[in-house]
Amino acid sequence: MIIVLDSNIIIADFHFRGTGFETLRQVARQLGVRIAIPAPVPMEVIRNYRKRLQGSLQAAEKALKQLDDLTAGRISSGAVLSTSIEDLVKSYELELQRHFETLGAQTLPYPAVDHEVVVHRLVSRRKPFKESGEGYVDALIWETVLQIVLRSPSEEVVLISNNRRDFADSSGTGVVVELLDEVADKQLSSDRVRFAESLNRFIELLLQPRLVRADELLLSLNQGQHEFVALIHDAFPTRVIGLKDKLLAEAKRHFRAALNFEWFVYPGGTFLAANYVAVQRLNRCVTL
């Protein structure tokens, strides 16, 4: 799974302190979730941070001047009023990069799309452009999503953005049909492109089920009830029972990493072929 973060998700939590980012930090890599940051996002986040900072400092300056008048100068406002916005913005730029690194997020280059394509989208007011003509950054983000889908056709791609009006369908969990048609036009499955309006919504709808499934799988492995256990016993003769034990121990120890295997990621159906591949992988990493 690849998730694409819109700038408004970060703007809602500039310092990544919310439960959404905390959960993502803890489980994203374990569940094989990759995080992609479209090229315009950092710049848009910094622009909004600067704007909010300027507004807050101006409000603080006004309030402190009133306080100075009320206290006849007994409370100094010099420390706040001398704060350099540029220094604060530069400091935040470094902080933002550290947050991306902590998440294991990859900042992508600008999408390789012809200007003519973007202009045609703008002139025709095709989503995510608004009727007013606004939406250039959103258009670049969507083109980034399309390129991710093209490069990783077997991956589920989730766009996380609070811009539900321009990206989401009426349910709020899928991408609007007009945009999904563009995926289908490229002969790709539109079922693999999803939408979430917040990190918490993404965790609730798409991440939490994987965590539950992981716990259930670990329990079944521990109890010897998962078909993977039977497959190992059938695949190896009795005389190498020590190897069987090592394989099972390896499966339990690395079961979260093994979520990247198809037999863990997709529930239902037969697991036989994919389990066989998993056995071969584990076989190579266990010393006889």
N, C-alpha and C positions, 0 to 999 in steps of 0.2 A: 504493500500500500504506500502511495505517495500522497502527502498532503501539501497543498499550496496555500500559503498564508497571505492574505490581503493585508495591506497596511493598516486598515481600520481595526483589525484584531490586536495589533501591537499598540496602536494609539490608545485603545481602551485600557491598556495595562502597560504603560511605558517601561516600567522596571521589572516586568515579568514576575510579579509577586503573587498573582492570583492562583487559585487552585487549578485552573486549566493548564497553565504553563508548568506548574509543579508536577502535575500528573504526567504531562508529556515528557518532562525531564526524566521521570522515574521509569516509564514503561515503553517509550517509543522504540528504543533500540532493541529491547527485549522482544517486542512483538514484530520486529521487522518493519517498523513504520519509518519511512524517509520523509524528511521535511525540506521543502523547496521554497525559496524566497525569490519571487520575481524581481528582476533588476530594478524596476521603479520603486519598489517598496521601501528600501532603506532611505532613499532621498525624500520620499513622501512622509515617512515617519519623522525624519529630522526637521522637515519644513513645519510640520504640525507641532513638534516639540518646541521649536523656536517661537512659533506664534503663541502657543499657550504660555510659554515662559515670559514673553514680552507682556502679555495681558496680565499675568499674575504679578509681575514686578511693578507694572504701572498701578495696579490696584493697591499693592502693598505700599508704594510710594505715596499715594493719595491718603491711605489710612494712617501712615506714619506721620505725615505732615499734620493731619488733624490731631493725632495723639501729641505731637510736639506742641501744637497750639494749646491743647487742653492742659498739658503739664507744664507749660511755660518753659519748655526747653529742657526739662529735667530728664527726659528719656531721649537718648540720641538715636537718630535714624540713619546715621552715616554708614554702618556696616552693610545694611541691606541696599541702600541707594548706591553704594559704590561697587556692587556686585557686577561683574562683567558677563553680559549675556553670551558673548562669543566664547569665553572660557568655559561656561557651563555647557554650551552646545558641543564644543570639542570634547569635553569630558563625556558627554552622553554618547557621542559617536563611538568612542572607544568602548563604553559600557554596552552599547547595542551589539557591537561585534563580538564581545565576550559572551553575551547571551546566545547569539547564534552558534558560537562554537560549543557552548555547554549543551545546547540542544542537538548538536550534530547536524545543524541545518546547513544547506548549501545555497549560496546566493548565485542565481543563474544569470547568464548574460542576457542582453536584450534579445527578444525573439527575432529570428531571421525572417521577417515578413516585409514584402514590398510596400512602399509608401502608398502605391496605388490601391492596394487591398484595404489599408486603413482608411484612406480617403473615401473609397467607395462605401465602406461601412458607415463612415460619418455622414456622407451625403444622403445615403438611404435611411439614415437614423436606425440602423440595425443594432440590436442590443450587442454590447452593454451601453452604447451611446444613448443619451437621453434626447428627448424632442428638442431641448434647448441647444443640443450640440455638445454638451459636457460629457465627459467619459473617456477621454484619451488614455488616461492611465489604466482605467478599467479594461479598455480594449487591448492594451499591451499585456495585461495580466491574463486575459482570456486567450490571447494568442500564445502565451507561455504555456497555459494549460493544454492547448491543442498540440503544441510541440512535444510536451511530456507524454501525452497519449500516443503520439506517433512513434516516439522513441521506445516506449514501454507499453506495447499493446496488450500485454497480459496482466499488467498492474491495475489495481483499482486506484483511481485518482480522485481525491476529495478536495474541492475548493472550499476554504473556510473564509467567509466574509460576512459582515453584517449588512452588506448591500443586497438584501433580499429582493428588492424591487427590480434590479437590473439583471440579476444572475439566477434567481431561484424560481421554481415552479410554484403552483398554488399550495403544495404541501409543505414547502420550506425545506424539504430534504433532498430534492432533486434539482438538477439544472433545468432552466426554462427550455421548452421544446425547441424554440428558435435556435438556440445555441447547440442543443443536442443534435439537431439536423446537420450541423457543420461537422460533427464527429462522424455521423453516419455517412456523410458525403465522401469521407476519406476511407470508406470501407472498413471502419472500425466499430466495435461494439459500444454503443452509447450507454449500455447498462453499467459499464465500469466507471462512469463519471458521476460523482455524487456531489452534494452540496451540504454544508452545515453553516448556520448563521453565527455560531460562536464555538469556542473551544470546548466549553462545557457540553454543548449540544452534540458536538462531534464525539466526545468521550462517551456520552450517554447512548448514542445511537450506534456507533461503529466500533469504539474501542472497548467499552465495557463487555459486550458479548464475547470478544476475543479473550478477555481476561477470565471470564467465567468458564469458557471452553478450555482454557489452559489449565485452570484448577481442576476441572472435571477429568481432563486427560491425565494429569499427574496422579489423581486419586485412582483412576483405573489402572495406571501403570503400577502403582504401589500395591494394588490389590490383585495384580496379575490378571485383570479382566479385559484389558485392551487387546484387540486382535493382533497388535504388533507383537505382544508377548507370545501368542500362539504361533505367529509367523516365524519368530526366532527359533522356537523349539522344533518347528517342522523343518526349518532350513538347515539345521546343523545336527550331525549325529550325536549320540549320547556321549561318546568319548571326548567331545570337546565341550562338555557342559560348563567348564570354567569360562570358556569364551562366551557362552550364552549369558552367564551371570555378568560378565564384564560389559557385554552389549546392553543388557538391561540397565545396569548401573549407569552406563554412559548416557543412555536415553533419558533416564530420570534426571541426571545431573545437568543435562543440556536441553531439557525439554522446552524451555522458553526460547532458546536459540533455534530449536527445531521447529518452532512455529513458522519459520520461513519455508519449511518443506510443504509441498502441496497437501500432503496427507494430514497436516495439522490445520492449515489455513482454511481449507474448504471442507465443511462438514457434509456428511451424507455420502451415499454412493459407496462403491468398492474402493478400498485402500490398498489392494494387493500390489499393483504395479508400483505405486509410489512408495509403499512400505519396502518393497524389494530394493528400490534405489536407496532408501534410508539405511537399510541393512548394509548395503555395499559401502556407503559413506562411513558408517560407524565401524565397519570391519577394518577399513583402512586406518582408522585412528586408534584402534585398540591393539596393544602389543600382545601377541600370543605367549 
